[in-house]
């Protein structure tokens, strides 16, 4: 789920932040806006759930992993990476990918480490789930595919990875789309206590901090993930088949280790690897993101998430925020695929 949200550390800027955002929006040229809006307006209409599968998956060695990924669209099209979160998988983009492919994009949808057909190349590699490493996997995948620069779009862990990539490796990001906005955090921020109601929203992190929680998630990962889906998207009436297609990816042998380490690391209950300390130090400074960005939020997101006004000042380049209405929850690309695809196309025009 999204990075620790602290009501005392969100740096809410209220009206001032919204004024900044409005000023940023004002710098967009009318020609750019017209071009991108025209292109996205030509997208075919798709009902969520229209597609249920991708074509044959591909595998490639990239960094520490052999990555499983779906690909759609022309091989010479502008590349777009679509990144899922927890507890979801590539099927969050099963309707988004064909929309973008129809607009001429080369769409790449990888399983993150610990999901689906992605595997570690060595049994000796530490099963590290810290945020900078998850993002670094995508840089390694871009290198393996010989892609120098791409649009990066995602939600949950994927949205965080998009933010991290844009902050640490802006030369690799043409633009980003991030659901729930600015999700870069640190272990220090994770130590700050929240008001009780906010702490309640993070109940699963307390559970994961215990060995009972690890064992429980391992034993009941299917039921656990389904509960999270229901809580995070309370108005999304997904059926069993939709859930089961994604739940199959949690059978990955490294899934539990990666998930537990990710959440324990955020609470400073698990150590990372020293070779990534410099990256985490840079992220702990809450760097401003300069690449063109569109942030999205569903109007019925039941997962912890910051208010858009709290992060508008974290994007110094061309920027816009869109709230997607219609009872849209946490899994925004699967619940509102057209809105997500339009954001990708529009940010490409910034």
C-alpha positions in Angstrom: 0.0 0.0 0.0 1.0 3.7 -0.1 4.0 5.1 1.9 3.4 6.0 5.5 1.1 9.0 5.6 1.6 11.2 8.7 -0.9 13.9 9.4 1.9 15.8 11.2 4.5 15.3 8.5 2.4 15.6 5.3 3.4 19.3 5.1 -0.1 20.3 4.2 0.1 23.7 2.4 -3.6 24.3 2.0 -4.5 27.2 -0.2 -0.9 28.1 -0.8 -0.1 24.7 -2.2 -3.2 24.8 -4.5 -2.1 28.2 -5.6 1.3 26.9 -6.5 -0.3 24.0 -8.4 -2.5 26.5 -10.3 0.5 28.6 -11.2 2.3 25.5 -12.5 -0.8 24.6 -14.5 -0.8 28.1 -16.0 2.6 27.5 -17.7 1.3 24.8 -20.0 1.0 26.2 -23.5 -2.4 26.0 -25.2 -0.8 24.2 -28.1 0.5 21.4 -25.9 -2.8 21.0 -24.1 -4.7 20.9 -27.3 -2.4 18.3 -28.9 -2.4 16.0 -25.9 -6.1 16.3 -25.3 -6.8 15.6 -28.9 -4.7 12.5 -28.9 -6.2 11.1 -25.7 -9.7 12.0 -26.9 -9.2 9.5 -29.8 -8.9 6.6 -27.4 -11.5 3.9 -27.9 -14.0 3.5 -25.2 -13.4 0.5 -22.9 -15.5 -0.9 -20.1 -13.3 -2.0 -17.1 -12.9 -5.7 -17.3 -13.2 -5.9 -21.0 -9.8 -7.7 -21.3 -8.8 -10.6 -19.1 -5.3 -11.4 -20.3 -2.2 -10.3 -22.1 -0.4 -12.0 -24.9 2.3 -14.5 -24.1 4.6 -13.2 -21.4 8.3 -12.5 -22.0 11.3 -13.1 -19.7 14.6 -11.3 -19.6 17.6 -11.2 -17.3 17.8 -7.7 -15.8 20.0 -6.8 -12.9 19.4 -9.3 -10.0 16.3 -10.7 -11.6 14.8 -12.7 -14.5 11.9 -10.4 -15.1 8.5 -11.6 -16.4 6.6 -9.0 -18.3 3.8 -8.4 -20.7 4.3 -6.2 -23.8 1.9 -4.6 -26.2 2.1 -2.1 -29.1 4.6 -1.4 -31.8 8.3 -2.2 -31.0 9.3 1.2 -32.2 6.7 3.1 -30.3 7.4 5.5 -27.4 8.0 3.2 -24.4 5.8 3.3 -21.4 6.4 1.2 -18.2 3.3 0.4 -16.2 4.1 -0.6 -12.6 1.7 -2.4 -10.2 1.6 -2.4 -6.4 0.7 -4.6 -3.5 -1.3 -6.8 -3.4 -1.9 -6.5 -7.1 -0.1 -7.5 -10.3 0.2 -6.8 -14.0 -3.6 -7.4 -14.5 -4.2 -4.0 -13.0 -3.2 -2.7 -16.5 -5.0 -5.4 -18.6 -7.4 -2.7 -20.0 -4.8 0.1 -20.0 -2.2 -1.6 -22.1 -4.4 -2.2 -25.2 -5.6 1.4 -25.0 -2.0 2.8 -25.0 -1.0 0.2 -27.7 -3.8 1.5 -29.9 -2.3 5.0 -29.5 1.1 3.8 -30.8 2.9 3.2 -27.5 5.2 0.3 -26.7 3.8 -0.8 -23.4 5.8 -2.9 -21.0 4.1 -4.2 -17.8 6.6 -6.1 -15.6 6.0 -8.3 -12.5 7.8 -6.7 -9.6 10.3 -8.7 -7.6 8.3 -11.3 -5.6 5.4 -11.5 -8.1 4.3 -13.7 -10.9 7.1 -15.1 -13.1 9.8 -12.8 -11.9 12.6 -14.7 -10.2 15.9 -13.9 -8.6 18.9 -15.1 -10.6 20.7 -16.4 -7.5 19.4 -18.1 -4.4 22.1 -16.2 -2.5 20.6 -12.8 -3.2 19.0 -11.1 -0.2 15.3 -10.8 -0.7 15.3 -7.1 -0.3 12.0 -5.1 -0.6 13.2 -1.6 0.3 11.7 1.0 -2.0 14.9 2.2 -3.7 15.7 -1.3 -4.8 12.3 -2.0 -6.2 12.7 1.2 -8.3 16.2 0.2 -9.3 14.8 -3.1 -10.7 13.0 -1.0 -13.4 16.2 0.9 -14.3 17.9 -2.5 -14.8 14.9 -3.7 -16.9 15.2 -0.6 -19.1 18.9 -1.3 -19.5 18.2 -4.9 -20.5 15.7 -3.8 -23.0 18.0 -1.1 -24.3 15.5 1.7 -23.5 17.2 4.9 -22.5 14.1 6.9 -21.6 10.4 6.1 -21.0 7.2 7.3 -19.4 6.8 5.6 -16.0 3.3 5.2 -14.7 2.1 3.3 -11.7 0.1 3.1 -8.4 0.9 2.0 -4.9 4.4 0.5 -5.0 4.5 1.3 -8.7 3.6 4.9 -8.1 6.3 5.2 -5.5 8.8 3.6 -7.9 7.8 6.2 -10.5 8.4 9.0 -8.0 11.8 7.5 -7.0 13.0 7.0 -10.6 12.0 10.6 -11.4 13.9 11.9 -8.4 17.0 9.8 -8.6 17.3 9.1 -12.3 15.4 11.9 -14.1 17.4 11.4 -17.3 15.6 8.0 -17.6 12.1 9.4 -17.2 10.4 11.3 -20.0 7.4 11.9 -17.7 5.6 10.1 -14.9 2.0 9.3 -13.8 1.7 8.6 -10.1 -1.5 7.6 -8.3 -1.7 9.2 -4.9 1.0 11.6 -5.8 4.3 12.0 -3.9 5.0 8.7 -2.1 8.7 9.1 -1.3 9.4 8.5 2.4 12.1 7.3 4.8 12.6 5.2 7.8 12.8 8.3 10.0 9.5 9.5 8.9 8.1 6.1 9.5 8.9 6.3 13.2 6.7 9.3 13.9 3.5 8.2 15.6 0.1 9.1 13.9 -3.2 9.9 15.5 -5.1 6.8 16.4 -7.5 6.9 13.5 -4.7 7.2 11.1 -2.7 4.4 12.8 -5.8 2.1 12.4 -5.5 2.4 8.6 -2.1 0.9 8.8 -3.2 -2.2 10.8 -1.5 -4.6 8.4 1.9 -3.0 9.0 1.6 -3.8 12.7 0.6 -7.3 11.8 3.5 -7.7 9.4 5.9 -6.5 12.1 5.3 -9.8 14.0 6.3 -13.4 13.1 2.7 -14.3 13.6 1.9 -11.8 10.9 4.5 -13.2 8.5 3.2 -16.7 9.0 -0.4 -15.5 8.7 0.2 -13.7 5.5 2.0 -16.8 4.1 -0.8 -19.1 5.1 -3.7 -16.9 4.1 -2.2 -14.7 1.4 -5.2 -15.2 -0.9 -7.8 -14.2 1.7 -5.5 -11.4 3.1 -5.1 -9.8 -0.4 -8.8 -10.1 -1.1 -9.6 -8.2 2.1 -7.1 -5.5 1.2 -8.8 -5.1 -2.2 -12.2 -4.8 -0.5 -11.0 -2.2 2.0 -8.9 -0.2 -0.5 -11.6 -0.1 -3.2 -14.9 -0.2 -1.2 -17.1 0.6 -4.2 -15.4 -1.7 -6.8 -17.5 -4.8 -7.3 -14.8 -7.0 -8.7 -15.7 -10.7 -9.2 -13.8 -13.8 -8.1 -12.3 -14.4 -11.5 -10.8 -10.9 -11.6 -9.2 -11.3 -8.2 -8.0 -14.8 -8.8 -6.1 -13.8 -12.0 -4.0 -11.4 -9.9 -3.9 -13.6 -6.8 -2.0 -16.3 -8.8 1.0 -14.0 -8.9 1.3 -14.1 -5.1 2.4 -17.8 -5.3 5.8 -16.6 -6.3 8.3 -18.2 -3.9 9.8 -14.9 -2.8 6.5 -13.0 -2.5 6.1 -13.2 1.3 9.8 -12.4 2.0 9.7 -9.3 -0.3 6.4 -8.0 1.1 7.3 -8.4 4.7 10.8 -6.9 4.3 9.3 -3.9 2.4 6.9 -3.0 5.3 9.3 -3.9 8.1 12.0 -1.8 6.4 9.7 1.2 6.3 9.3 0.9 10.1 13.0 0.5 10.6 12.3 -3.0 11.9 14.4 -4.6 9.2 17.8 -3.6 7.7 18.4 -2.9 4.1 21.7 -3.4 2.3 24.5 -0.9 2.9 25.2 -0.5 -0.9 21.8 1.3 -1.2 22.3 3.6 1.7 23.3 6.6 -0.4 20.1 6.2 -2.5 18.0 6.1 0.7 19.7 9.1 2.1 18.9 11.1 -1.0 15.3 10.0 -0.8 15.1 10.9 2.9 15.6 14.5 1.9 12.3 14.5 0.0 13.7 15.6 -3.3 11.6 17.7 -5.6 10.6 16.0 -8.9 11.3 18.1 -12.0 10.1 15.8 -14.8 6.6 16.4 -16.2 4.0 14.7 -14.0 0.3 14.0 -13.7 -0.9 12.7 -10.3 -4.2 10.9 -10.0 -6.5 10.0 -7.1 -9.7 8.0 -7.0 -12.6 9.6 -5.3 -13.3 6.5 -3.2 -9.7 5.4 -2.3 -10.1 3.4 0.9 -6.3 3.0 1.4 -4.2 5.6 3.3 -3.3 8.4 1.0 -2.2 12.0 1.2 -4.4 15.0 0.2 -3.4 16.3 -3.2 -2.7 19.8 -1.8 0.0 18.3 0.5 2.3 17.3 -2.4 1.7 19.9 -5.2 4.9 21.7 -4.2 7.0 18.5 -4.7 6.7 18.7 -8.4 8.6 21.6 -10.0 8.1 20.7 -13.6 4.9 20.8 -15.6 2.3 19.3 -13.4 -1.4 18.6 -13.0 -3.5 16.6 -10.6 -6.7 14.8 -11.5 -9.3 13.4 -9.2 -11.1 10.5 -10.9 -14.8 10.3 -9.9 -17.2 7.5 -10.0 -16.4 5.5 -6.9 -12.9 4.8 -8.0 -10.7 3.2 -5.4 -7.0 2.4 -4.8 -6.5 0.1 -7.9 -7.2 3.1 -10.2 -5.9 1.8 -13.5 -8.0 -1.4 -13.3 -11.1 0.5 -12.1 -10.7 3.5 -14.4 -8.5 2.4 -17.3 -9.5 5.2 -19.7 -8.6 7.9 -17.2 -5.3 6.3 -16.5 -4.4 5.8 -20.2 -5.5 9.4 -20.9 -3.1 10.7 -18.2 -0.2 8.8 -19.8 -0.9 10.2 -23.2 -1.5 13.7 -21.9 1.7 13.8 -19.8 3.6 12.8 -22.9 2.4 16.1 -24.4 3.8 18.3 -21.6 
